[in-house]
Amino acid sequence: MSKQLKLAARESLQGRWGFMALMMLLFLIIQGVPNGFASSPEEDFQFIDLIGMLLTVLTLPVAMGWSWLALSVARDEQTKVADLFEPYKMFLKAIGVSIVQMIFLGLWFLLFIIPGIIKSFSYMLTYYIIRDEPSIGILDAITRSRQMMDGHKKEAFFLVLSFIGWFLLGIITLGIGFLWIGPYFSVTIAKFYDRVRGEEVSMTDRRTVMMDENHGDSPFVSP
């Protein structure tokens, strides 16, 4: 299944590799801005650290924006630079879901590494769910991701594992390769989300049909 998803991702990226590489660069620059305000380990906590912490919080929605951008590419939708900042329209929710997920994962990693890794896969669809269901609550989105990933975590693990060679290539190229590897990976994960969501919708439809059929066979149904 990994091969099909990766092939589909490459097809969606045709004609967009350059754009997505530039967007990846922009994303990495924004993510790296708070690091410029961190003091060295031997220095005491300073006011500049507070600025760094504030910037870290303010840039959290960009990570969600990157996931949404990758999802748009995966669905062959029109994309533009502004899409990276789309989550700022729901600023508090974007920050809230990021912080809540970090807290949950932090608590799981405190138990042990393995539970933390498992839960990181359980929560990996949260950003996409909020994109498709913007009115959903933070905890509901996280719970929905966990439910959707039931039975799919192993598949997701092997999908991520299949990119190890690409990640090593990115390191060998001093990080430059990640400008293309990042979009390739992210669009593949977005394809994975769409497939899982499609399976869930199909299952729900089948259940609805079965319920309708059973209801139709009931002797208590009015003619």
C-alpha positions in Angstrom: 0.0 0.0 0.0 2.9 2.4 0.7 4.0 2.1 -3.0 0.6 3.1 -4.2 0.4 6.1 -1.9 3.8 7.3 -2.8 3.1 6.9 -6.5 -0.1 8.9 -6.1 1.8 11.6 -4.2 4.4 11.9 -6.9 1.6 12.2 -9.5 -0.1 15.0 -7.5 3.3 16.8 -7.2 3.9 16.8 -10.9 4.3 20.4 -12.0 4.3 21.5 -8.3 7.7 20.3 -7.1 9.3 23.8 -7.5 6.4 25.6 -5.7 6.3 23.1 -2.9 10.1 23.2 -2.4 9.8 27.0 -2.0 6.9 26.6 0.4 9.0 24.1 2.4 11.8 26.6 2.6 9.4 29.3 3.8 7.9 26.9 6.3 11.3 26.0 7.7 12.4 29.6 7.9 9.3 30.5 9.9 9.7 27.5 12.1 13.3 28.5 12.8 12.7 32.1 13.7 12.0 31.4 17.4 15.4 29.6 17.7 17.1 32.9 17.0 15.8 34.3 20.3 17.1 31.4 22.5 19.9 32.2 24.9 22.9 29.9 25.2 22.7 27.1 27.9 25.3 28.9 30.1 23.2 32.1 30.2 20.4 32.7 32.6 16.8 32.9 31.4 16.4 36.3 29.8 13.7 38.6 28.4 14.7 37.5 24.9 13.7 33.9 25.8 10.2 35.2 26.5 10.1 36.6 23.0 11.3 33.3 21.6 8.6 31.4 23.5 5.9 33.9 22.3 7.1 33.5 18.7 7.0 29.7 19.1 3.3 29.9 20.1 2.5 32.4 17.3 4.1 30.2 14.7 2.3 27.0 15.8 -0.6 27.4 13.2 2.0 27.3 10.4 2.6 23.6 11.0 -1.2 23.0 10.6 -1.0 25.2 7.4 1.7 23.0 6.0 -0.5 19.9 6.5 -3.4 21.7 4.9 -1.3 22.7 1.9 -0.1 19.2 1.4 -3.7 18.0 1.6 -4.7 20.5 -1.1 -1.9 19.2 -3.3 -2.9 15.6 -2.6 -6.4 16.4 -3.8 -5.1 18.3 -6.9 -6.7 21.5 -5.7 -5.4 25.0 -6.6 -2.7 26.2 -4.1 -1.1 29.5 -3.3 1.3 30.9 -0.7 -1.5 32.2 1.5 -2.7 28.6 2.1 0.2 28.1 4.5 -1.3 30.7 6.7 -4.9 29.6 6.4 -5.2 28.2 10.0 -4.6 31.8 11.3 -8.3 32.3 10.5 -9.0 30.0 13.4 -6.0 31.2 15.4 -7.1 30.1 18.9 -8.1 26.6 17.8 -4.9 26.1 15.8 -2.8 27.0 18.8 -5.0 25.1 21.2 -5.0 21.8 19.3 -1.2 22.0 18.9 -0.6 22.6 22.6 -3.1 20.0 23.7 -1.5 17.4 21.5 1.9 18.3 22.8 0.7 17.9 26.4 -0.9 14.5 25.6 2.1 13.2 23.8 4.4 14.5 26.6 2.4 12.6 29.2 2.5 9.5 27.1 6.3 9.8 26.5 6.7 10.1 30.3 5.3 6.6 30.6 7.7 5.2 28.1 9.0 5.8 24.5 6.8 3.1 22.9 3.4 4.4 24.2 4.4 7.9 23.1 5.3 6.8 19.6 2.0 4.8 19.3 0.0 7.8 20.4 1.9 10.1 18.0 0.5 7.9 15.2 -3.0 8.0 16.8 -3.0 11.8 16.7 -1.4 12.2 13.2 -4.7 12.9 11.4 -5.9 15.7 13.7 -4.9 18.7 11.5 -6.5 17.2 8.4 -9.8 16.5 10.3 -10.0 20.1 11.4 -9.5 21.2 7.8 -12.4 19.0 6.7 -14.5 19.7 9.8 -13.7 23.2 10.9 -16.5 23.4 13.5 -15.2 20.3 15.3 -13.9 20.8 18.9 -10.2 20.4 19.8 -10.7 17.3 21.9 -13.2 15.8 19.5 -10.7 16.2 16.6 -8.0 14.4 18.6 -10.4 11.7 19.6 -11.6 11.3 16.0 -8.1 11.0 14.8 -7.5 8.2 17.4 -10.6 6.4 16.2 -9.8 6.7 12.5 -6.3 5.4 13.2 -7.6 2.2 15.0 -6.3 -0.6 12.8 -4.2 1.7 10.7 -1.2 2.6 13.0 0.9 -0.3 11.8 0.3 0.7 8.2 1.2 4.3 9.0 4.4 3.2 10.8 5.6 1.2 7.8 4.7 4.1 5.5 6.9 6.5 7.5 9.6 3.8 7.7 9.6 3.6 3.9 11.0 7.1 3.8 14.1 6.4 5.9 16.3 6.2 2.8 15.0 9.6 1.7 15.6 11.1 5.1 19.2 9.8 5.0 19.6 11.4 1.6 18.3 14.6 3.0 21.0 14.5 5.7 23.7 13.6 3.2 22.8 16.6 1.1 23.2 18.9 4.2 19.4 19.4 4.4 18.9 20.7 0.9 17.2 17.5 -0.2 14.5 18.0 2.4 13.1 20.9 0.3 11.8 18.1 -2.0 11.6 15.2 0.4 9.4 17.2 2.9 6.7 17.8 0.3 6.9 14.2 -1.0 6.5 12.9 2.6 3.7 15.3 3.6 1.6 14.8 0.4 2.0 11.0 0.9 0.7 11.3 4.5 -2.2 13.4 3.2 -3.0 10.7 0.6 -3.0 8.2 3.5 -5.5 10.4 5.4 -7.8 10.6 2.4 -7.7 6.8 2.0 -8.5 6.2 5.7 -11.2 8.8 5.6 -12.6 7.2 2.4 -12.7 3.8 4.0 -14.5 5.2 7.1 -17.1 7.0 4.9 -17.7 3.8 2.9 -18.1 1.8 6.1 -20.6 4.3 7.4 -22.5 4.3 4.2 -22.7 0.4 4.3 -23.9 0.5 7.9 -26.6 3.1 6.9 -27.7 0.9 4.0 -27.9 -2.1 6.2 -29.9 -0.2 8.8 -32.3 1.0 6.1 -32.7 -2.5 4.8 -33.4 -3.9 8.2 -35.8 -1.1 8.9 -37.6 -1.7 5.7 -38.1 -5.4 6.6 -39.6 -4.6 9.9 -43.4 -5.4 10.2 -43.8 -2.1 12.2 -42.9 0.1 9.3 -45.8 2.1 7.9 -46.6 1.2 4.2 
